[in-house]
Amino acid sequence: ASDKQPIVEWTAFKDWLRNETQPDGMRKMEASRRYREASQQTRQRVAEFVTYLDGLEEDMEELPEHVRNDALLMGLRPEIKIKIMEPCPRRRPDNRSPTLPSRSKRPGTRRLEP
C-alpha cells in the first residue's frame, strides 16, 4: 500500500480544468441562461429535473429558496404543474399557494417522485 497523497485533489483539478476551458464569468452567464430556460423533458423524472437545476446552480450565485422553488415549479411539465396547483380539499380556501418539497442543498434531504 502506498502512503503517497495525490499531488492535486480531484475537485481542485476539475475546477482548474473548467476554468481553463470556460472562464468563470462566461460559465455563470451560460448557467443563468440555461436555468431560466429549463423545462422538464417528456420522459424526465422530477428528481432528474431537480438534479439538472442543482447542477446549473453550482455555477451561479446562491439563489433564495423562493426563486429556486419558482424555477422548479415553472419548469415542470404542464400536467405535473397543474396537479401541484390544484387546491387540496383539506386546505383552507384562502391558502392558494402550492406546497413544494424543500430544495435544500443538503445532500440526502430531498425525495421527489414524478
Contact map, one row per residue, 1 for C-alpha under 8 A:
111000000000000000000000000000000000000000000000000000000000000000000000000000000000000000000000000000000000000000
111100000000000000000000000000000000000000000000000000000000000000000000000000000000000000000000000000000000000000
111110000000000000000000000000000000000000000000000000000000000000000000000000000000000000000000000000000000000000
011111000000000000000000000000000000000000000000000000000000000000000000000000000000000000000000000000000000000000
001111100000000000000000000000000000000000000000000000000000000000000000000000000000000000000000000000000000000000
000111111000000000000000000000000000000000000000000000000000000000000000000000000000000000000000000000000000000000
000011111000000000000000000000000000000000000000000000000000000000000000000000000000000000000000000000000000000000
000001111101100000000000000000000000000000000000000000000000000000000000000000000000000000000000000000000000000000
000001111111100000000000000000000000000000000000000000000000000000000000000000000000000000000000000000000000000000
000000011111110000000000000000000000000000000000000000000000000000000000000000000000000000000000000000000000000000
000000001111111000000000000000000000000000000000000000000000000000000000000000000000000000000000000000000000000000
000000011111111100000000000000000000000000000000000000000000000000000000000000000000000000000000000000000000000000
000000011111111110000000000000000000000000000000000000000000000000000000000000000000000000000000000000000000000000
000000000111111111000000000000000000000000000000000000000000000000000000000000000000000000000000000000000000000000
000000000011111111100000000000000000000000000000000000000000000000000000000000000000000000000000000000000000000000
000000000001111111110000000000000000000000000000000000000000000000000000000000000000000000000000000000000000000000
000000000000111111111000000000000000000000000000000000000000000000000000000000000000000000000000000000000000000000
000000000000011111111110000000000000000000000000000000000000000000000000000000000000000000000000000000000000000000
000000000000001111111111000000000000000000000000000000000000000000000000000000000000000000000000000000000000000000
000000000000000111111110000000000000000000000000000000000000000000000000000000000000000000000000000000000000000000
000000000000000011111110000000000000000000000000000000000000000000000000000000000000000000000000000000000000000000
000000000000000001111111011000000000000000000000000000000000000000000000000000000000000000000000000000000000000000
000000000000000001111111111000000000000000000000000000000000000000000000000000000000000000000000000000000000000000
000000000000000000100111111100000000000000000000000000000000000000000000000000000000000000000000000000000000000000
000000000000000000000011111110000000000000000000000000000000000000000000000000000000000000000000000000000000000000
000000000000000000000111111111000000000000000000000000000000000000000000000000000000000000000000000000000000000000
000000000000000000000111111111100000000000000000000000000010000000000000000000000000000000000000000000000000000000
000000000000000000000001111111110000000000000000000000000011100000000000000000000000000000000000000000000000000000
000000000000000000000000111111111000000000000000000000000000000000000000000000000000000000000000000000000000000000
000000000000000000000000011111111100000000000000000000000000000000000000000000000000000000000000000000000000000000
000000000000000000000000001111111110000000000000000000011011000000000000000000000000000000000000000000000000000000
000000000000000000000000000111111111000000000000000000010001000000000000000000000000000000000000000000000000000000
000000000000000000000000000011111111100000000000000000000000000000000000000000000000000000000000000000000000000000
000000000000000000000000000001111111110000000000000000010000000000000000000000000000000000000000000000000000000000
000000000000000000000000000000111111110000000000000010011000000000000010000000000000000000000000000000000000000000
000000000000000000000000000000011111110000000000000000000000000000000010000000000000000000000000000000000000000000
000000000000000000000000000000001111111000000000000000000000000000000000000000000000000000000000000000000000000000
000000000000000000000000000000000111111100000000000010000000000000000010001000000000000000000000000000000000000000
000000000000000000000000000000000000111110000000100000000000000000000000011110000000000000000000000000000000000000
000000000000000000000000000000000000011111011100100000000000000000000000001110000000000000000000000000000000000000
000000000000000000000000000000000000001111110000000000000000000000000000000010000000000000000000000000000000000000
000000000000000000000000000000000000000111110000000000000000000000000000000010000000000000000000000000000000000000
000000000000000000000000000000000000000011111000000000000000000000000000000000000000000000000000000000000000000000
000000000000000000000000000000000000000111111101100000000000000000000000000000000000000000000000000000000000000000
000000000000000000000000000000000000000100111111100000000000000000000000000000000000000000000000000000000000000011
000000000000000000000000000000000000000100011111110000000000000000000000000100000000000000000000000000000000000111
000000000000000000000000000000000000000000001111111000000000000000000000000000000000000000000000000000000000001111
000000000000000000000000000000000000000000011111111100000000000000000000000000000000000000000000000000000000000000
000000000000000000000000000000000000001100011111111110000000000000000000000000000000000000000000000000000000000000
000000000000000000000000000000000000000000000111111111000000000000000001000000000000000000000000000000000000000000
000000000000000000000000000000000000000000000011111111100000000000000000000000000000000000000000000000000000000000
000000000000000000000000000000000000000000000001111111110000000000000000000000000000000000000000000000000000000000
000000000000000000000000000000000010010000000000111111111000000000000001000000000000000000000000000000000000000000
000000000000000000000000000000000000000000000000011111111100000000000000000000000000000000000000000000000000000000
000000000000000000000000000000000000000000000000001111111110000000000000000000000000000000000000000000000000000000
000000000000000000000000000000110110000000000000000111111111000000000000000000000000000000000000000000000000000000
000000000000000000000000000000100010000000000000000011111111111000000000000000000000000000000000000000000000000000
000000000000000000000000000000000000000000000000000001111111100000000000000000000000000000000000000000000000000000
000000000000000000000000001100100000000000000000000000111111100000000000000000000000000000000000000000000000000000
000000000000000000000000000100110000000000000000000000011111111000000000000000000000000000000000000000000000000000
000000000000000000000000000100000000000000000000000000001111111000000000000000000000000000000000000000000000000000
000000000000000000000000000000000000000000000000000000001001111100000000000000000000000000000000000000000000000000
000000000000000000000000000000000000000000000000000000001001111110110000000000000000000000000000000000000000000000
000000000000000000000000000000000000000000000000000000000000011111110000000000000000000000000000000000000000000000
000000000000000000000000000000000000000000000000000000000000001111111000000000000000000000000000000000110000000000
000000000000000000000000000000000000000000000000000000000000000111111100000000000000000000000000000000000000000000
000000000000000000000000000000000000000000000000000000000000001111111110000000000000000000000000000000000000000000
000000000000000000000000000000000000000000000000000000000000001111111111000000000000000000000000000000100000000000
000000000000000000000000000000000000000000000000000000000000000011111111100000000000000000000000000101100000000000
000000000000000000000000000000000000000000000000000000000000000001111111110000000000000000000000000000000000000000
000000000000000000000000000000000011010000000000000000000000000000111111111000000000000000000000000000000000000000
000000000000000000000000000000000000000000000000010010000000000000011111111100000000000000000000000000000000000000
000000000000000000000000000000000000000000000000000000000000000000001111111100001000000000000000000000000000000000
000000000000000000000000000000000000001000000000000000000000000000000111111100001000000000000000000000000000000000
000000000000000000000000000000000000011100000000000000000000000000000011111110000000000000000000000000000000000000
000000000000000000000000000000000000001100000100000000000000000000000001111111011000000000000000000000000000000000
000000000000000000000000000000000000001111000000000000000000000000000000001111111000000000000000000000000000000000
000000000000000000000000000000000000000000000000000000000000000000000000000111111100000000000000000000000000000000
000000000000000000000000000000000000000000000000000000000000000000000000000011111110000000000000000000000000000000
000000000000000000000000000000000000000000000000000000000000000000000000000111111111000000000000000000000000000001
000000000000000000000000000000000000000000000000000000000000000000000000110111111111100000000000000000000000000000
000000000000000000000000000000000000000000000000000000000000000000000000000001111111110000000000000000000000000000
000000000000000000000000000000000000000000000000000000000000000000000000000000111111110000000000000000000000000000
000000000000000000000000000000000000000000000000000000000000000000000000000000011111110000000000011000000000000000
000000000000000000000000000000000000000000000000000000000000000000000000000000001111111000000000110000000000000000
000000000000000000000000000000000000000000000000000000000000000000000000000000000111111100000000000000000000000000
000000000000000000000000000000000000000000000000000000000000000000000000000000000000111110100001000000000000000000
000000000000000000000000000000000000000000000000000000000000000000000000000000000000011111100000000000000000000000
000000000000000000000000000000000000000000000000000000000000000000000000000000000000001111110000000000000000000000
000000000000000000000000000000000000000000000000000000000000000000000000000000000000000111110000000000000000000000
000000000000000000000000000000000000000000000000000000000000000000000000000000000000001111111010000000000000000000
000000000000000000000000000000000000000000000000000000000000000000000000000000000000000011111110000000000000000000
000000000000000000000000000000000000000000000000000000000000000000000000000000000000000000111111000000000000000000
000000000000000000000000000000000000000000000000000000000000000000000000000000000000000000011111000000000000000000
000000000000000000000000000000000000000000000000000000000000000000000000000000000000000000111111100000000000000000
000000000000000000000000000000000000000000000000000000000000000000000000000000000000001000001111110000000000000000
000000000000000000000000000000000000000000000000000000000000000000000000000000000000100000000011111000000000000000
000000000000000000000000000000000000000000000000000000000000000000000000000000000001100000000001111100000000000000
000000000000000000000000000000000000000000000000000000000000000000000000000000000001000000000000111110000000000000
000000000000000000000000000000000000000000000000000000000000000000001000000000000000000000000000011111000000000000
000000000000000000000000000000000000000000000000000000000000000000000000000000000000000000000000001111100000010100
000000000000000000000000000000000000000000000000000000000000000000001000000000000000000000000000000111110000010000
000000000000000000000000000000000000000000000000000000000000000010011000000000000000000000000000000011111000010000
000000000000000000000000000000000000000000000000000000000000000010000000000000000000000000000000000001111100110000
000000000000000000000000000000000000000000000000000000000000000000000000000000000000000000000000000000111110100000
000000000000000000000000000000000000000000000000000000000000000000000000000000000000000000000000000000011111100000
000000000000000000000000000000000000000000000000000000000000000000000000000000000000000000000000000000001111110000
000000000000000000000000000000000000000000000000000000000000000000000000000000000000000000000000000000000111111000
000000000000000000000000000000000000000000000000000000000000000000000000000000000000000000000000000000011111111000
000000000000000000000000000000000000000000000000000000000000000000000000000000000000000000000000000011110011111100
000000000000000000000000000000000000000000000010000000000000000000000000000000000000000000000000000000000001111110
000000000000000000000000000000000000000000000110000000000000000000000000000000000000000000000000000010000000011111
000000000000000000000000000000000000000000001110000000000000000000000000000000000000000000000000000000000000001111
000000000000000000000000000000000000000000001110000000000000000000000000000000010000000000000000000000000000000111
